[in-house]
Amino acid sequence: MDIKEYFARISYRGSYDKADLATLTDIFQHHIRAVPFENLSIHCGESIELDLEATYNKIVRKKRGGWCMENNHILSWVLKTLGYSVTLLGAKVYVPEYNAYAEEIDHLLLKVVLDNKSYIVDGGFGMAYQMWQPMELVSGRDQPQTPGVFRFLEDGGVWYLEKVKRKQWVPNQSISTSNNTEEEVCRRIYLFTLQPRDIEEFRATNAHLQTAPDSLFVTKSICSLQTADGVRALVGWKLTEIKYNYKDNMDLVEIRILADEEMEKTLKEQFNVTLDKKFVPINTSRLSLF
């Protein structure tokens, strides 16, 4: 594993001799714009391994993406290699359709300590709830970013992440993202504690999420990538492009349904992803990702 090969993968050409916030932010933003959040392995007959070298080979050499346990695992290696103080944390993701958080930890994120301040770094959430900058771990303070206003709330040692959404303008209303697009102003994202975790603690979750019949990742094929001014996502056959703050504090949401024969070309051109095996798209879950 070679840090310079990773930097070439994410097109990062900046300095990395100082482990400071500016460098951390720059590397992080290059990562989320180069490495998709995706679960395509599940839908083309591959298993997702919780192994750093396998993840490195997949993301860096094969130019694929991954889910949280891949993206944030490799980011932890990168940041530790550069001299940052990094701790793995576990979160429970909020499921709006059930109005509840997951019962078990199902998300990996990172805590980075810099100049006696703690920051949450999460390059593995994807879609429209992907943070674009490391977030200082303080409770109750709005932290505006291009995707929207994020904030943490702390209660009894449990931290909650939420995002204030803008209104959305969807020109093609007939295939709108979800029926609660307008009503939802603030979305809870996940809860977590500051208990340090080891990657081995995620092994059962990694296996469960790619095999359980009711897992979101089994019932939806997902590939999302942050862009210079928004995010694009392919969920099943639906290609969604969001342009943040398009006008008057409103996000532009453009949706197109693809034909099977367009999938391979779209993955290559829009996400820079080429798959080794036959991809079978799926979207049978009602759970909304936007």
C-alpha positions as CSV (number, residue, x, y, z in Angstrom):
1,M,0.0,0.0,0.0
2,D,1.4,3.3,-1.1
3,I,0.1,6.7,0.0
4,K,1.3,8.4,-3.2
5,E,-0.7,5.8,-5.2
6,Y,-3.8,6.7,-3.1
7,F,-3.2,10.4,-3.7
8,A,-3.0,9.7,-7.5
9,R,-6.3,7.9,-7.2
10,I,-8.1,10.9,-5.7
11,S,-6.2,13.4,-7.8
12,Y,-4.7,15.1,-4.7
13,R,-1.6,17.1,-5.6
14,G,-1.4,19.3,-2.4
15,S,1.1,19.1,0.4
16,Y,0.8,16.6,3.2
17,D,3.8,17.4,5.3
18,K,1.6,19.2,8.0
19,A,-1.1,17.2,9.7
20,D,-3.4,20.2,10.1
21,L,-7.1,21.0,9.5
22,A,-6.6,22.5,6.0
23,T,-4.7,19.4,4.7
24,L,-7.3,17.1,6.3
25,T,-10.2,19.0,4.7
26,D,-8.4,19.1,1.3
27,I,-7.7,15.4,1.2
28,F,-11.2,14.6,2.5
29,Q,-12.9,16.6,-0.2
30,H,-10.7,15.0,-2.9
31,H,-11.7,11.6,-1.6
32,I,-15.5,12.1,-1.6
33,R,-15.4,13.5,-5.2
34,A,-13.3,10.7,-6.5
35,V,-14.4,7.6,-4.6
36,P,-18.1,6.7,-4.8
37,F,-20.2,5.5,-2.0
38,E,-21.4,2.2,-3.5
39,N,-22.6,-1.3,-2.8
40,L,-22.3,-2.6,-6.3
41,S,-20.3,-5.7,-5.3
42,I,-23.4,-7.1,-3.6
43,H,-25.2,-6.9,-7.0
44,C,-22.6,-8.4,-9.2
45,G,-21.8,-11.5,-7.2
46,E,-18.8,-10.2,-5.2
47,S,-18.3,-10.2,-1.4
48,I,-17.3,-7.1,0.5
49,E,-14.2,-7.9,2.5
50,L,-13.4,-6.1,5.8
51,D,-9.7,-6.2,5.1
52,L,-7.5,-3.1,4.6
53,E,-5.4,-4.5,1.8
54,A,-8.5,-5.8,-0.1
55,T,-10.1,-2.4,0.3
56,Y,-7.0,-0.6,-0.9
57,N,-6.8,-2.9,-4.0
58,K,-10.5,-2.3,-4.7
59,I,-10.6,1.5,-4.2
60,V,-7.1,2.5,-5.3
61,R,-6.1,0.0,-7.9
62,K,-9.5,-1.0,-9.4
63,K,-10.9,2.5,-9.0
64,R,-14.0,1.3,-7.3
65,G,-15.9,2.8,-4.4
66,G,-17.3,1.3,-1.2
67,W,-19.5,1.7,1.7
68,C,-18.7,3.2,5.1
69,M,-16.6,0.3,6.3
70,E,-14.4,0.6,3.2
71,N,-14.3,4.3,2.7
72,N,-13.6,5.3,6.3
73,H,-11.3,2.3,6.9
74,I,-9.0,3.4,4.1
75,L,-9.3,7.1,5.2
76,S,-8.2,6.0,8.7
77,W,-5.1,4.4,7.2
78,V,-4.4,7.5,5.1
79,L,-4.7,9.9,8.0
80,K,-2.7,7.7,10.4
81,T,0.0,7.4,7.8
82,L,0.2,11.2,7.7
83,G,0.4,11.5,11.4
84,Y,-3.1,12.3,12.5
85,S,-4.7,11.0,15.7
86,V,-7.6,8.9,14.5
87,T,-10.1,6.8,16.4
88,L,-12.8,4.5,14.8
89,L,-16.3,5.1,16.1
90,G,-19.6,3.2,15.6
91,A,-23.0,4.8,14.8
92,K,-26.6,3.7,14.4
93,V,-28.2,5.2,11.3
94,Y,-31.6,6.8,11.5
95,V,-34.3,5.2,9.3
96,P,-37.0,7.9,8.6
97,E,-39.6,5.4,7.4
98,Y,-39.5,3.7,10.8
99,N,-38.9,6.9,12.7
100,A,-36.1,5.1,14.6
101,Y,-32.4,4.5,14.8
102,A,-30.9,1.1,14.0
103,E,-30.9,-1.3,16.9
104,E,-27.3,-2.3,16.3
105,I,-24.2,-0.3,15.2
106,D,-24.3,-0.2,11.4
107,H,-22.0,2.6,10.4
108,L,-18.3,3.3,10.8
109,L,-17.0,6.9,11.2
110,L,-13.8,8.6,12.4
111,K,-12.8,10.9,15.1
112,V,-9.7,13.0,14.5
113,V,-8.1,15.1,17.3
114,L,-6.3,18.3,16.1
115,D,-4.9,21.0,18.4
116,N,-7.0,19.7,21.3
117,K,-10.2,19.8,19.3
118,S,-12.1,16.7,18.1
119,Y,-13.5,16.5,14.6
120,I,-15.8,13.9,13.0
121,V,-14.6,12.8,9.6
122,D,-17.1,10.6,7.7
123,G,-16.4,9.9,4.0
124,G,-18.7,7.0,3.9
125,F,-22.3,8.1,4.1
126,G,-22.9,9.2,0.5
127,M,-26.0,10.5,-1.1
128,A,-27.3,14.0,0.0
129,Y,-26.3,13.5,3.6
130,Q,-22.6,13.3,3.0
131,M,-20.7,16.0,4.9
132,W,-18.2,17.9,2.8
133,Q,-15.9,19.0,5.6
134,P,-14.7,17.6,8.9
135,M,-17.1,18.7,11.6
136,E,-16.0,20.0,15.0
137,L,-17.5,17.9,17.7
138,V,-19.5,20.5,19.6
139,S,-23.1,20.2,20.6
140,G,-25.8,22.6,19.4
141,R,-23.7,24.7,17.0
142,D,-24.9,25.0,13.3
143,Q,-22.0,24.1,10.9
144,P,-23.0,25.4,7.5
145,Q,-21.6,23.5,4.5
146,T,-22.4,23.4,0.8
147,P,-24.9,20.5,1.1
148,G,-26.8,22.2,4.0
149,V,-26.5,23.0,7.7
150,F,-25.2,20.1,9.8
151,R,-25.1,20.0,13.6
152,F,-24.4,17.7,16.5
153,L,-26.6,17.5,19.6
154,E,-25.3,15.7,22.6
155,D,-27.4,14.1,25.3
156,G,-26.0,11.9,28.1
157,G,-22.9,10.9,26.2
158,V,-24.9,10.1,23.0
159,W,-24.2,12.3,20.0
160,Y,-26.8,12.9,17.3
161,L,-26.0,14.2,13.8
162,E,-28.6,16.0,11.8
163,K,-28.9,18.1,8.7
164,V,-31.2,21.0,7.9
165,K,-32.4,20.7,4.3
166,R,-33.2,23.3,1.7
167,K,-36.3,23.2,-0.4
168,Q,-36.0,21.2,-3.5
169,W,-37.0,22.0,-7.0
170,V,-37.8,18.9,-9.0
171,P,-38.7,19.7,-12.6
172,N,-39.8,16.2,-13.4
173,Q,-42.3,15.7,-10.6
174,S,-43.7,12.5,-12.1
175,I,-40.7,10.6,-10.8
176,S,-40.0,12.6,-7.7
177,T,-37.5,11.4,-5.1
178,S,-40.1,10.8,-2.3
179,N,-43.5,11.9,-1.2
180,N,-42.1,13.7,1.9
181,T,-39.6,15.9,0.1
182,E,-41.4,19.1,0.9
183,E,-42.4,18.4,4.5
184,E,-39.1,17.3,5.8
185,V,-37.0,20.3,7.0
186,C,-34.5,18.6,9.3
187,R,-33.3,15.0,8.8
188,R,-31.7,13.0,11.6
189,I,-28.7,11.1,10.2
190,Y,-27.3,8.9,12.9
191,L,-26.3,8.7,16.6
192,F,-23.0,7.6,18.1
193,T,-20.9,7.5,21.2
194,L,-17.2,8.3,21.6
195,Q,-16.4,4.7,22.6
196,P,-13.3,3.7,20.6
197,R,-13.9,0.8,18.2
198,D,-11.7,-1.7,16.5
199,I,-12.3,-2.7,12.9
200,E,-12.9,-6.3,14.0
201,E,-16.1,-5.1,15.8
202,F,-17.6,-4.4,12.4
203,R,-17.1,-7.8,11.0
204,A,-20.6,-9.2,11.8
205,T,-22.2,-5.9,10.6
206,N,-20.3,-6.1,7.3
207,A,-21.5,-9.6,6.7
208,H,-25.1,-9.0,7.9
209,L,-25.6,-5.9,5.7
210,Q,-24.7,-7.7,2.5
211,T,-26.7,-10.8,3.2
212,A,-29.8,-10.0,5.2
213,P,-32.9,-10.1,3.0
214,D,-34.3,-6.8,4.6
215,S,-30.9,-5.0,4.4
216,L,-31.2,-1.7,2.5
217,F,-28.0,-2.7,0.7
218,V,-29.5,-5.9,-0.5
219,T,-32.8,-4.4,-1.6
220,K,-31.2,-1.3,-3.4
221,S,-28.2,-1.1,-5.7
222,I,-26.5,2.2,-4.9
223,C,-23.7,4.3,-6.4
224,S,-23.3,8.0,-5.4
225,L,-20.6,10.5,-5.9
226,Q,-20.1,14.1,-4.6
227,T,-19.5,16.6,-7.4
228,A,-18.1,20.1,-7.5
229,D,-21.6,21.6,-6.8
230,G,-23.8,18.7,-5.6
231,V,-24.2,15.0,-5.8
232,R,-25.2,12.4,-8.3
233,A,-26.6,9.0,-7.5
234,L,-27.7,5.9,-9.3
235,V,-30.2,3.9,-7.2
236,G,-31.6,0.9,-9.1
237,W,-32.3,2.4,-12.5
238,K,-33.0,5.9,-11.2
239,L,-30.2,8.5,-11.9
240,T,-30.6,11.6,-9.6
241,E,-28.5,14.7,-9.9
242,I,-28.7,17.4,-7.2
243,K,-27.2,20.9,-7.6
244,Y,-26.9,22.5,-4.2
245,N,-28.2,26.0,-3.7
246,Y,-29.2,26.3,-7.3
247,K,-31.3,29.4,-6.6
248,D,-33.0,31.2,-3.7
249,N,-31.8,28.7,-1.1
250,M,-33.2,25.8,-3.2
251,D,-31.6,22.6,-4.5
252,L,-32.2,21.5,-8.1
253,V,-33.1,17.8,-8.3
254,E,-33.1,16.2,-11.8
255,I,-34.2,12.6,-12.2
256,R,-33.9,10.2,-15.1
257,I,-34.9,6.5,-15.3
258,L,-32.2,4.5,-17.2
259,A,-32.6,1.5,-19.5
260,D,-30.6,-1.6,-18.8
261,E,-28.3,-0.9,-21.7
262,E,-27.4,2.5,-20.3
263,M,-26.2,1.3,-16.9
264,E,-22.6,0.2,-17.8
265,K,-21.9,3.4,-19.7
266,T,-23.5,5.6,-17.0
267,L,-21.4,4.0,-14.3
268,K,-18.2,4.6,-16.3
269,E,-19.0,8.1,-17.5
270,Q,-20.7,9.5,-14.4
271,F,-19.0,7.6,-11.6
272,N,-15.7,6.4,-13.2
273,V,-16.7,2.8,-12.2
274,T,-16.0,-0.3,-14.3
275,L,-17.2,-3.6,-13.0
276,D,-15.5,-6.9,-13.5
277,K,-18.8,-8.9,-13.3
278,K,-22.3,-8.7,-14.6
279,F,-24.2,-6.0,-12.6
280,V,-27.9,-6.6,-11.8
281,P,-29.6,-3.4,-10.6
282,I,-32.3,-3.5,-8.0
283,N,-34.6,-1.2,-6.1
284,T,-37.3,-3.0,-4.2
285,S,-37.1,-1.0,-0.9
286,R,-39.4,1.9,0.0
287,L,-36.7,3.5,2.1
288,S,-35.8,7.0,0.8
289,L,-32.2,8.0,0.5
290,F,-32.9,11.7,-0.1
